[in-house]
Amino acid sequence: MGWGDLGVFGEPSKETPNLDQMASEGMLFLDFYTASPLCSPSRAALLTGRLPVRNGFYTTNAHARNAYTPQDIVGGIPDSELLLPELLKKAGYVNKIIGKWHLGHRPQFHPLKHGFDEWFGSPNCHFGPFDNRALPNIPVYRDWEMIGRYYEDFKIDQETGEANLTQIYLQEALDFISKQQASQQPFFLYWAIDATHAPVYASKRFLGTSQRGLYGDAVREIDDSVGKILKHLQKLCISENTFVFFTSDNGAALISAPKQGGSNGRFLCGKQTTFEGGMREPAIAWWPGHIPAGGVSHQLGSVMDLFTTSLSLAGLQPPCDRQIDGVDLLPAILQGKLIDRPIFYYRGNEMMAVRVGLYKAHYWTWSNSWEEYSKGVDFCPGQNVSGVTTHTQEEHTTLPLLFHLGRDPGEKYPLSFASGEYQRAMQRISFVVQQHKATLVPGEPQLNVCDKAVMNWSPPGCEKLGKCLTPPKSDPKKCFWPH
């Protein structure tokens, strides 16, 4: 979902009344970022509080490549990483994930082995349908075992876009909240729906209801579901004791636009890129009785901050034996304070850009290759900025391209290298980058090796359903990442 997809951020059709109301009752973050321009690394960063280059969710196969967790990936979240639910258990929390996990699908990477007590959802996105010979259809789990597969048992109509998944995920959330409230149990719910990821889907009641087509239908259903979750918390009289945060894992995928992709507002490009459209996210914090209503924050925030902030809310300290990149946002949320911190923009193992204050310096630029672009793959449709949205990997480490995001949020006008403003801003940024690189210890890359034998052929529980498939012979290979 993109920064420009919500009415409160200026989307002209104004089709997100519940999220807009959530913002009016809580706090809107205008400068909130994900930790990667695509899904798996972002989710790994959210749950560990650490940059993907530290937690292993990156690749060293070719330079500055975006890598995620497809069915044939061998790696996943390492045991050495401490995830938010593992730490919250120390404060007596019950933890549930609903929806997309995407941190590895082999048994050792199962979410219930990493702190979650319950899971309803899938290890991967809802790609397919597949033939179950060359590629298996992706399983849906309840806790330890699969209960079916996408397209077979959980229908997604690719012609109409109809699927009931968001409604199923909503009911799972409401039931979990009710159960914990009844037992007076503190809980952490990670509601990771994926309806706005192509192939986009929505349930029958929402199909054809948006001015924005199928993508808008999916956004409307997510908006309606968030409204129902917040109302449920209020009905159970626990809203003033529950912190809720809404955000996205990367910017809108403009490659899927206009039918299956969203809007990144005024920002440049989209998913897969380290321009603002790829990594700046819609973000809303809601906590009635604690967060002043109608607040707007210019705090530089990151999904990694949700790790540290959640621990703070639970009265816990973050681990001190590793570098944590997330900061505690509570002073910004509750007292309106601004915390001075940078934002780092990575692709694979390369720091592409850094933001300090209102200035953003690009040390590398690259949208995608000429070869892909010539085949119609375009992450910046209609937004070519000469010398900025490059189709070759351009290095600017000697003289970074510098933008003032207040005056130029679309990254169209680089500051003159000769200007005093450039010299002053780069002096500060260079110091931040030097400090960052001096302490950076990259994790073991988890997204380097692929093997068709590790795909979702025979997940736990397949025997009971008669849905076990025979895997091919193991043949590990170096993963190919085109972007």
Kinemage of the C-alpha trace (Angstrom):
@kinemage 1
@onewidth
@group {chain A} dominant
@subgroup {mainchain}
@vectorlist {calphas} color= white
{ca met a 1} P 0.000 0.000 0.000
{ca gly a 2} L 1.292 3.441 -0.873
{ca trp a 3} L 1.625 6.687 1.074
{ca gly a 4} L -0.990 8.272 -1.195
{ca asp a 5} L -3.639 5.550 -0.813
{ca leu a 6} L -5.479 7.029 2.190
{ca gly a 7} L -7.937 9.907 2.153
{ca val a 8} L -6.116 11.522 5.056
{ca phe a 9} L -2.995 11.681 2.861
{ca gly a 10} L -4.942 13.320 0.043
{ca glu a 11} L -6.272 10.418 -2.058
{ca pro a 12} L -9.011 12.182 -4.048
{ca ser a 13} L -11.706 9.487 -3.903
{ca lys a 14} L -11.703 9.631 -0.057
{ca glu a 15} L -12.578 5.934 0.272
{ca thr a 16} L -10.823 5.187 3.583
{ca pro a 17} L -13.162 6.679 6.229
{ca asn a 18} L -12.075 4.313 9.002
{ca leu a 19} L -8.336 4.850 8.590
{ca asp a 20} L -8.985 8.578 8.213
{ca gln a 21} L -10.958 8.508 11.470
{ca met a 22} L -8.181 6.463 13.113
{ca ala a 23} L -5.825 9.318 12.178
{ca ser a 24} L -8.222 11.986 13.490
{ca glu a 25} L -8.470 10.116 16.818
{ca gly a 26} L -4.740 9.363 16.960
{ca met a 27} L -1.494 10.523 15.385
{ca leu a 28} L -0.483 10.674 11.735
{ca phe a 29} L 3.185 10.125 10.871
{ca leu a 30} L 4.120 11.942 7.671
{ca asp a 31} L 7.758 10.792 7.566
{ca phe a 32} L 7.533 7.079 8.321
{ca tyr a 33} L 9.620 4.493 6.474
{ca thr a 34} L 9.956 0.819 5.901
{ca ala a 35} L 13.421 -0.767 6.137
{ca ser a 36} L 13.455 -2.116 2.582
{ca pro a 37} L 11.654 -1.385 -0.683
{ca leu a 38} L 10.023 -4.820 -0.670
{ca cys a 39} L 8.200 -7.275 1.538
{ca ser a 40} L 10.286 -9.976 3.280
{ca pro a 41} L 13.201 -7.785 4.458
{ca ser a 42} L 10.717 -5.176 5.749
{ca arg a 43} L 8.896 -7.776 7.842
{ca ala a 44} L 12.166 -9.177 9.186
{ca ala a 45} L 13.154 -5.630 10.173
{ca leu a 46} L 9.805 -4.937 11.870
{ca leu a 47} L 9.997 -8.067 14.037
{ca thr a 48} L 13.717 -7.779 14.923
{ca gly a 49} L 14.144 -4.001 15.148
{ca arg a 50} L 17.197 -4.405 12.907
{ca leu a 51} L 18.136 -3.475 9.357
{ca pro a 52} L 17.873 -6.387 6.896
{ca val a 53} L 21.628 -6.190 6.285
{ca arg a 54} L 22.073 -7.041 9.985
{ca asn a 55} L 19.348 -9.686 10.390
{ca gly a 56} L 20.310 -11.610 7.238
{ca phe a 57} L 17.345 -10.712 5.019
{ca tyr a 58} L 19.401 -9.629 2.045
{ca thr a 59} L 21.495 -11.087 -0.751
{ca thr a 60} L 25.094 -10.709 -1.874
{ca asn a 61} L 24.244 -12.197 -5.321
{ca ala a 62} L 25.141 -9.302 -7.627
{ca his a 63} L 25.231 -5.715 -6.434
{ca ala a 64} L 22.351 -3.871 -4.752
{ca arg a 65} L 19.734 -6.527 -5.504
{ca asn a 66} L 16.320 -6.638 -3.888
{ca ala a 67} L 15.652 -10.165 -2.646
{ca tyr a 68} L 12.560 -11.617 -0.981
{ca thr a 69} L 11.387 -15.059 0.157
{ca pro a 70} L 9.936 -17.068 -2.752
{ca gln a 71} L 8.970 -20.722 -2.464
{ca asp a 72} L 12.391 -22.015 -3.473
{ca ile a 73} L 14.460 -19.928 -1.048
{ca val a 74} L 16.621 -22.019 1.280
{ca gly a 75} L 17.055 -19.368 4.004
{ca gly a 76} L 14.795 -17.685 6.528
{ca ile a 77} L 14.878 -15.880 9.844
{ca pro a 78} L 17.953 -17.141 11.744
{ca asp a 79} L 17.639 -18.633 15.248
{ca ser a 80} L 20.186 -16.064 16.400
{ca glu a 81} L 17.677 -13.249 15.806
{ca leu a 82} L 15.366 -12.290 18.676
{ca leu a 83} L 11.869 -11.501 17.438
{ca leu a 84} L 9.406 -9.171 19.152
{ca pro a 85} L 6.971 -11.959 20.196
{ca glu a 86} L 9.814 -13.965 21.793
{ca leu a 87} L 10.654 -10.980 23.982
{ca leu a 88} L 7.024 -10.074 24.764
{ca lys a 89} L 6.529 -13.581 26.196
{ca lys a 90} L 8.726 -12.452 29.111
{ca ala a 91} L 5.991 -9.973 30.049
{ca gly a 92} L 3.257 -12.624 29.765
{ca tyr a 93} L 1.963 -11.750 26.320
{ca val a 94} L 0.090 -14.157 24.051
{ca asn a 95} L 1.166 -13.535 20.444
{ca lys a 96} L -0.660 -14.209 17.185
{ca ile a 97} L 0.196 -13.633 13.547
{ca ile a 98} L -2.646 -13.462 11.025
{ca gly a 99} L -1.788 -13.415 7.330
{ca lys a 100} L 1.560 -13.296 5.571
{ca trp a 101} L 4.679 -14.459 7.465
{ca his a 102} L 7.255 -14.386 4.637
{ca leu a 103} L 10.321 -15.040 6.813
{ca gly a 104} L 11.000 -18.544 5.528
{ca his a 105} L 8.711 -21.534 4.981
{ca arg a 106} L 10.916 -24.469 5.993
{ca pro a 107} L 10.035 -26.029 9.399
{ca gln a 108} L 12.863 -24.305 11.331
{ca phe a 109} L 11.512 -20.906 10.281
{ca his a 110} L 7.916 -21.527 11.399
{ca pro a 111} L 6.510 -18.496 13.322
{ca leu a 112} L 5.565 -20.681 16.303
{ca lys a 113} L 9.288 -21.454 16.671
{ca his a 114} L 10.010 -17.729 16.882
{ca gly a 115} L 7.712 -16.539 19.654
{ca phe a 116} L 4.223 -16.648 18.185
{ca asp a 117} L 1.662 -18.804 20.017
{ca glu a 118} L -0.876 -18.867 17.176
{ca trp a 119} L -0.830 -18.473 13.415
{ca phe a 120} L -3.519 -18.306 10.794
{ca gly a 121} L -2.139 -17.481 7.378
{ca ser a 122} L 0.510 -18.343 4.863
{ca pro a 123} L 4.303 -18.479 4.679
{ca asn a 124} L 4.291 -16.732 1.289
{ca cys a 125} L 2.174 -14.349 -0.725
{ca his a 126} L -0.893 -15.622 -2.618
{ca phe a 127} L 0.803 -16.205 -5.978
{ca gly a 128} L -0.653 -18.852 -8.260
{ca pro a 129} L -2.502 -20.903 -9.195
{ca phe a 130} L 0.274 -23.436 -9.771
{ca asp a 131} L 0.134 -26.936 -11.229
{ca asn a 132} L 1.469 -28.799 -8.139
{ca arg a 133} L 4.051 -30.442 -10.401
{ca ala a 134} L 6.545 -27.760 -11.426
{ca leu a 135} L 5.356 -25.498 -8.578
{ca pro a 136} L 3.160 -26.368 -5.590
{ca asn a 137} L 0.260 -24.160 -4.570
{ca ile a 138} L 1.080 -22.215 -1.423
{ca pro a 139} L -0.260 -23.598 1.881
{ca val a 140} L -2.403 -21.854 4.484
{ca tyr a 141} L -1.656 -22.755 8.092
{ca arg a 142} L -3.505 -22.896 11.360
{ca asp a 143} L -0.799 -22.984 14.006
{ca trp a 144} L 1.623 -25.862 13.331
{ca glu a 145} L -0.111 -27.465 10.342
{ca met a 146} L -1.441 -26.535 6.930
{ca ile a 147} L -5.222 -26.609 6.507
{ca gly a 148} L -5.299 -26.205 2.731
{ca arg a 149} L -3.732 -24.414 -0.192
{ca tyr a 150} L -4.447 -21.161 -2.022
{ca tyr a 151} L -6.635 -21.536 -5.121
{ca glu a 152} L -7.611 -25.103 -4.105
{ca asp a 153} L -9.155 -24.672 -0.649
{ca phe a 154} L -8.883 -20.877 -0.335
{ca lys a 155} L -10.331 -19.571 -3.580
{ca ile a 156} L -9.040 -16.499 -5.401
{ca asp a 157} L -10.814 -15.798 -8.687
{ca gln a 158} L -8.214 -14.266 -10.954
{ca glu a 159} L -10.801 -13.070 -13.473
{ca thr a 160} L -13.019 -11.154 -11.034
{ca gly a 161} L -10.556 -10.700 -8.146
{ca glu a 162} L -13.051 -12.224 -5.709
{ca ala a 163} L -11.641 -13.864 -2.558
{ca asn a 164} L -12.910 -14.027 0.991
{ca leu a 165} L -9.468 -14.001 2.629
{ca thr a 166} L -9.621 -10.532 4.204
{ca gln a 167} L -12.951 -11.417 5.861
{ca ile a 168} L -11.448 -14.652 7.203
{ca tyr a 169} L -8.426 -12.732 8.525
{ca leu a 170} L -10.741 -10.136 10.099
{ca gln a 171} L -12.783 -12.779 11.941
{ca glu a 172} L -9.580 -14.422 13.180
{ca ala a 173} L -8.498 -11.067 14.626
{ca leu a 174} L -11.829 -10.349 16.327
{ca asp a 175} L -11.995 -13.852 17.835
{ca phe a 176} L -8.408 -13.652 19.120
{ca ile a 177} L -9.000 -10.261 20.747
{ca ser a 178} L -12.229 -11.484 22.385
{ca lys a 179} L -10.531 -14.587 23.747
{ca gln a 180} L -7.637 -12.648 25.282
{ca gln a 181} L -9.942 -10.025 26.766
{ca ala a 182} L -12.104 -12.738 28.350
{ca ser a 183} L -9.063 -14.284 30.026
{ca gln a 184} L -7.586 -10.874 30.963
{ca gln a 185} L -4.493 -11.789 28.977
{ca pro a 186} L -2.149 -9.175 27.472
{ca phe a 187} L -1.741 -9.817 23.750
{ca phe a 188} L 0.249 -8.894 20.659
{ca leu a 189} L -1.569 -9.240 17.349
{ca tyr a 190} L 0.366 -8.922 14.081
{ca trp a 191} L -2.376 -8.531 11.459
{ca ala a 192} L -0.474 -8.932 8.170
{ca ile a 193} L -3.086 -8.957 5.419
{ca asp a 194} L -1.976 -8.895 1.764
{ca ala a 195} L -5.045 -8.061 -0.351
{ca thr a 196} L -3.386 -5.068 -2.056
{ca his a 197} L -0.478 -7.201 -3.313
{ca ala a 198} L -0.957 -8.336 -6.921
{ca pro a 199} L -2.930 -10.422 -7.735
{ca val a 200} L -5.234 -8.021 -5.878
{ca tyr a 201} L -8.416 -9.422 -4.341
{ca ala a 202} L -11.533 -8.372 -2.415
{ca ser a 203} L -14.658 -10.118 -1.147
{ca lys a 204} L -17.924 -9.961 -3.077
{ca arg a 205} L -19.439 -7.169 -0.958
{ca phe a 206} L -16.589 -4.823 -1.910
{ca leu a 207} L -16.072 -5.753 -5.557
{ca gly a 208} L -16.980 -2.907 -7.905
{ca thr a 209} L -17.557 -0.407 -5.073
{ca ser a 210} L -14.475 1.791 -5.559
{ca gln a 211} L -13.793 4.576 -8.032
{ca arg a 212} L -10.267 3.160 -8.193
{ca gly a 213} L -11.168 -0.272 -9.576
{ca leu a 214} L -10.148 -3.592 -8.007
{ca tyr a 215} L -7.192 -2.118 -6.115
{ca gly a 216} L -9.532 0.437 -4.547
{ca asp a 217} L -11.975 -2.361 -3.654
{ca ala a 218} L -9.167 -4.115 -1.734
{ca val a 219} L -8.204 -0.881 0.053
{ca arg a 220} L -11.853 -0.274 0.999
{ca glu a 221} L -12.131 -3.759 2.487
{ca ile a 222} L -8.927 -3.317 4.497
{ca asp a 223} L -10.206 0.070 5.696
{ca asp a 224} L -13.545 -1.453 6.721
{ca ser a 225} L -11.734 -4.266 8.562
{ca val a 226} L -9.486 -1.867 10.492
{ca gly a 227} L -12.617 0.056 11.518
{ca lys a 228} L -14.235 -3.159 12.795
{ca ile a 229} L -11.108 -4.085 14.795
{ca leu a 230} L -10.965 -0.654 16.460
{ca lys a 231} L -14.700 -0.729 17.227
{ca his a 232} L -14.282 -4.216 18.702
{ca leu a 233} L -11.585 -2.946 21.067
{ca gln a 234} L -13.923 -0.135 22.126
{ca lys a 235} L -16.881 -2.484 22.586
{ca leu a 236} L -14.766 -4.725 24.838
{ca cys a 237} L -13.680 -1.626 26.835
{ca ile a 238} L -9.975 -2.295 26.187
{ca ser a 239} L -9.226 0.431 23.627
{ca glu a 240} L -7.593 2.647 26.268
{ca asn a 241} L -5.325 -0.256 27.162
{ca thr a 242} L -4.377 -1.195 23.591
{ca phe a 243} L -1.792 0.450 21.340
{ca val a 244} L -2.574 0.092 17.613
{ca phe a 245} L -0.310 1.010 14.714
{ca phe a 246} L -1.160 0.867 11.003
{ca thr a 247} L 1.493 0.920 8.274
{ca ser a 248} L 2.734 -0.885 5.144
{ca asp a 249} L 5.744 -3.026 4.210
{ca asn a 250} L 6.737 -1.015 1.114
{ca gly a 251} L 5.415 1.616 -1.227
{ca ala a 252} L 2.805 0.958 -3.883
{ca ala a 253} L 3.959 -1.304 -6.728
{ca leu a 254} L 3.700 1.042 -9.689
{ca ile a 255} L 4.658 -1.825 -11.992
{ca ser a 256} L 1.146 -3.176 -11.241
{ca ala a 257} L -0.582 0.192 -11.747
{ca pro a 258} L -3.116 1.381 -12.591
{ca lys a 259} L -5.320 -1.719 -12.255
{ca gln a 260} L -3.439 -3.558 -9.496
{ca gly a 261} L -1.229 -0.856 -7.986
{ca gly a 262} L -1.745 2.032 -5.621
{ca ser a 263} L -0.511 5.593 -5.205
{ca asn a 264} L 2.634 6.999 -3.632
{ca gly a 265} L 1.302 10.549 -3.743
{ca arg a 266} L 3.914 13.147 -4.730
{ca phe a 267} L 6.812 10.803 -4.071
{ca leu a 268} L 9.147 9.449 -6.721
{ca cys a 269} L 8.814 5.897 -8.088
{ca gly a 270} L 7.546 2.955 -6.006
{ca lys a 271} L 8.190 -0.511 -4.641
{ca gln a 272} L 11.634 -1.985 -5.424
{ca thr a 273} L 13.310 1.463 -5.398
{ca thr a 274} L 14.979 3.486 -2.660
{ca phe a 275} L 13.318 6.668 -3.842
{ca glu a 276} L 10.663 8.048 -1.485
{ca gly a 277} L 7.812 6.242 -3.246
{ca gly a 278} L 9.432 2.885 -2.530
{ca met a 279} L 9.983 3.317 1.195
{ca arg a 280} L 7.896 6.138 2.695
{ca glu a 281} L 4.712 4.615 4.151
{ca pro a 282} L 1.292 5.595 5.453
{ca ala a 283} L 1.480 5.374 9.259
{ca ile a 284} L -1.065 5.974 12.035
{ca ala a 285} L -0.741 5.446 15.805
{ca trp a 286} L -3.966 5.051 17.850
{ca trp a 287} L -4.344 4.759 21.617
{ca pro a 288} L -7.438 6.519 23.012
{ca gly a 289} L -6.888 8.323 26.280
{ca his a 290} L -3.123 8.440 25.735
{ca ile a 291} L -2.365 9.777 22.247
{ca pro a 292} L -3.803 13.286 21.765
{ca ala a 293} L -6.429 13.205 19.004
{ca gly a 294} L -5.619 14.771 15.654
{ca gly a 295} L -1.857 14.765 16.158
{ca val a 296} L 0.508 15.075 13.206
{ca ser a 297} L 4.155 14.131 13.672
{ca his a 298} L 7.186 14.950 11.535
{ca gln a 299} L 9.259 12.474 13.503
{ca leu a 300} L 11.427 10.347 11.201
{ca gly a 301} L 10.027 6.887 11.946
{ca ser a 302} L 10.694 3.342 10.797
{ca val a 303} L 8.944 -0.020 11.015
{ca met a 304} L 11.937 -1.050 13.157
{ca asp a 305} L 10.755 1.442 15.784
{ca leu a 306} L 7.635 -0.690 16.344
{ca phe a 307} L 9.933 -3.350 17.854
{ca thr a 308} L 11.510 -0.959 20.377
{ca thr a 309} L 8.304 0.975 21.074
{ca ser a 310} L 6.344 -2.235 21.739
{ca leu a 311} L 8.981 -3.446 24.187
{ca ser a 312} L 8.841 -0.070 25.938
{ca leu a 313} L 5.044 -0.322 26.249
{ca ala a 314} L 5.440 -3.794 27.789
{ca gly a 315} L 8.014 -2.503 30.294
{ca leu a 316} L 10.873 -4.386 28.628
{ca gln a 317} L 14.334 -3.336 27.479
{ca pro a 318} L 15.608 -4.164 23.982
{ca pro a 319} L 18.420 -6.747 23.840
{ca cys a 320} L 21.807 -5.189 24.635
{ca asp a 321} L 23.956 -7.862 22.942
{ca arg a 322} L 23.253 -6.623 19.385
{ca gln a 323} L 22.736 -3.428 17.413
{ca ile a 324} L 19.073 -2.378 17.463
{ca asp a 325} L 18.136 0.157 14.784
{ca gly a 326} L 14.626 0.899 16.044
{ca val a 327} L 14.071 3.765 18.480
{ca asp a 328} L 11.355 4.164 21.126
{ca leu a 329} L 8.735 6.438 19.572
{ca leu a 330} L 6.750 6.984 22.780
{ca pro a 331} L 8.288 10.428 23.503
{ca ala a 332} L 7.280 11.514 19.980
{ca ile a 333} L 3.818 9.954 20.237
{ca leu a 334} L 2.869 10.963 23.782
{ca gln a 335} L 4.812 14.205 24.294
{ca gly a 336} L 5.339 15.500 20.760
{ca lys a 337} L 9.130 15.377 21.088
{ca leu a 338} L 11.356 15.004 18.022
{ca ile a 339} L 14.113 12.405 18.229
{ca asp a 340} L 17.147 13.089 16.052
{ca arg a 341} L 17.850 9.962 14.016
{ca pro a 342} L 18.794 9.065 10.429
{ca ile a 343} L 16.968 6.830 7.954
{ca phe a 344} L 19.072 4.422 5.873
{ca tyr a 345} L 17.824 3.171 2.498
{ca tyr a 346} L 19.270 -0.212 1.508
{ca arg a 347} L 19.003 -2.477 -1.511
{ca gly a 348} L 20.630 -5.826 -0.784
{ca asn a 349} L 24.000 -5.194 0.828
{ca glu a 350} L 24.335 -1.618 -0.458
{ca met a 351} L 23.395 1.562 1.386
{ca met a 352} L 21.797 3.471 -1.476
{ca ala a 353} L 20.777 6.637 0.376
{ca val a 354} L 20.452 8.244 3.801
{ca arg a 355} L 18.091 10.862 5.203
{ca val a 356} L 19.162 13.248 7.959
{ca gly a 357} L 16.594 15.890 8.890
{ca leu a 358} L 15.027 17.180 5.678
{ca tyr a 359} L 18.024 16.250 3.533
{ca lys a 360} L 18.370 13.000 1.602
{ca ala a 361} L 21.666 12.005 -0.016
{ca his a 362} L 21.785 9.310 -2.717
{ca tyr a 363} L 25.082 7.431 -2.740
{ca trp a 364} L 23.805 5.146 -5.513
{ca thr a 365} L 20.862 5.477 -7.900
{ca trp a 366} L 19.151 2.674 -9.801
{ca ser a 367} L 15.542 1.927 -10.658
{ca asn a 368} L 16.007 -1.203 -12.790
{ca ser a 369} L 18.117 -2.397 -15.708
{ca trp a 370} L 17.734 -1.261 -19.320
{ca glu a 371} L 17.154 -4.921 -20.210
{ca glu a 372} L 14.129 -5.144 -17.888
{ca tyr a 373} L 12.931 -1.663 -18.771
{ca ser a 374} L 12.936 -2.530 -22.475
{ca lys a 375} L 10.662 -5.478 -21.649
{ca gly a 376} L 8.117 -3.186 -19.971
{ca val a 377} L 9.255 -3.508 -16.340
{ca asp a 378} L 9.039 0.053 -15.008
{ca phe a 379} L 9.149 1.022 -11.326
{ca cys a 380} L 8.808 4.745 -12.114
{ca pro a 381} L 6.158 4.984 -14.874
{ca gly a 382} L 5.733 8.553 -16.096
{ca gln a 383} L 8.304 9.810 -13.599
{ca asn a 384} L 11.651 9.789 -15.388
{ca val a 385} L 14.023 12.288 -13.733
{ca ser a 386} L 17.195 12.636 -15.795
{ca gly a 387} L 20.297 11.503 -13.875
{ca val a 388} L 18.163 10.318 -10.920
{ca thr a 389} L 15.888 7.433 -12.006
{ca thr a 390} L 18.784 5.652 -13.703
{ca his a 391} L 18.626 2.285 -15.486
{ca thr a 392} L 22.267 1.551 -14.750
{ca gln a 393} L 23.689 1.428 -11.239
{ca glu a 394} L 25.192 4.882 -10.835
{ca glu a 395} L 27.668 5.551 -8.051
{ca his a 396} L 27.618 8.951 -6.349
{ca thr a 397} L 29.762 8.156 -3.307
{ca thr a 398} L 32.236 10.973 -4.045
{ca leu a 399} L 29.537 13.574 -4.695
{ca pro a 400} L 26.149 12.265 -3.486
{ca leu a 401} L 22.974 13.589 -5.097
{ca leu a 402} L 21.344 15.715 -2.414
{ca phe a 403} L 17.671 16.675 -2.128
{ca his a 404} L 15.783 18.854 0.344
{ca leu a 405} L 12.623 16.796 0.904
{ca gly a 406} L 10.691 19.707 2.382
{ca arg a 407} L 10.985 21.847 -0.739
{ca asp a 408} L 11.275 18.924 -3.144
{ca pro a 409} L 9.465 15.794 -1.889
{ca gly a 410} L 9.472 14.355 -5.427
{ca glu a 411} L 13.310 14.259 -5.619
{ca lys a 412} L 13.345 16.160 -8.907
{ca tyr a 413} L 15.844 18.945 -8.193
{ca pro a 414} L 19.276 17.931 -6.827
{ca leu a 415} L 21.044 20.694 -4.933
{ca ser a 416} L 24.058 22.265 -6.612
{ca phe a 417} L 27.334 20.658 -5.519
{ca ala a 418} L 28.879 24.134 -5.289
{ca ser a 419} L 26.246 25.601 -2.958
{ca gly a 420} L 26.934 26.366 0.671
{ca glu a 421} L 23.738 24.485 1.566
{ca tyr a 422} L 25.097 21.338 -0.089
{ca gln a 423} L 28.434 21.623 1.737
{ca arg a 424} L 26.832 22.154 5.149
{ca ala a 425} L 24.261 19.348 4.773
{ca met a 426} L 26.804 16.831 3.422
{ca gln a 427} L 29.207 17.570 6.260
{ca arg a 428} L 26.573 16.419 8.733
{ca ile a 429} L 25.385 13.475 6.612
{ca ser a 430} L 28.930 12.228 5.967
{ca phe a 431} L 29.556 12.018 9.705
{ca val a 432} L 26.354 9.978 10.203
{ca val a 433} L 27.294 7.595 7.362
{ca gln a 434} L 30.837 7.195 8.685
{ca gln a 435} L 29.492 6.252 12.136
{ca his a 436} L 26.987 3.812 10.631
{ca lys a 437} L 29.511 2.019 8.427
{ca ala a 438} L 32.095 1.809 11.210
{ca thr a 439} L 29.720 -0.219 13.400
{ca leu a 440} L 28.004 -2.251 10.664
{ca val a 441} L 28.415 -6.012 11.047
{ca pro a 442} L 26.415 -7.668 8.245
{ca gly a 443} L 24.488 -10.826 9.134
{ca glu a 444} L 24.840 -14.084 7.228
{ca pro a 445} L 22.852 -13.495 3.995
{ca gln a 446} L 19.753 -15.712 3.997
{ca leu a 447} L 18.539 -14.965 0.466
{ca asn a 448} L 21.452 -16.269 -1.624
{ca val a 449} L 20.525 -19.921 -2.232
{ca cys a 450} L 17.466 -21.371 -3.987
{ca asp a 451} L 16.460 -25.024 -4.332
{ca lys a 452} L 13.194 -26.323 -5.849
{ca ala a 453} L 13.296 -29.264 -3.414
{ca val a 454} L 12.553 -26.969 -0.443
{ca met a 455} L 9.315 -25.552 -1.895
{ca asn a 456} L 5.951 -26.129 -0.193
{ca trp a 457} L 5.635 -29.736 -1.401
{ca ser a 458} L 4.834 -31.480 1.890
{ca pro a 459} L 4.184 -28.981 4.680
{ca pro a 460} L 3.286 -30.288 8.167
{ca gly a 461} L -0.315 -31.541 8.155
{ca cys a 462} L -0.396 -32.413 4.436
{ca glu a 463} L -0.796 -36.131 5.251
{ca lys a 464} L -4.141 -35.577 7.016
{ca leu a 465} L -5.440 -33.669 4.006
{ca gly a 466} L -4.001 -35.940 1.348
{ca lys a 467} L -2.155 -32.917 -0.049
{ca cys a 468} L 1.480 -34.046 0.181
{ca leu a 469} L 3.410 -33.675 -3.061
{ca thr a 470} L 6.642 -35.358 -4.110
{ca pro a 471} L 9.579 -32.930 -4.155
{ca pro a 472} L 12.204 -33.020 -6.901
{ca lys a 473} L 15.783 -33.991 -6.137
{ca ser a 474} L 17.692 -31.330 -4.218
{ca asp a 475} L 19.709 -29.065 -6.507
{ca pro a 476} L 20.773 -25.887 -4.674
{ca lys a 477} L 21.643 -22.953 -6.898
{ca lys a 478} L 22.581 -19.329 -6.528
{ca cys a 479} L 19.335 -17.307 -6.576
{ca phe a 480} L 18.921 -14.902 -9.487
{ca trp a 481} L 17.570 -11.479 -8.511
{ca pro a 482} L 16.908 -9.233 -11.534
{ca his a 483} L 16.031 -6.051 -9.619
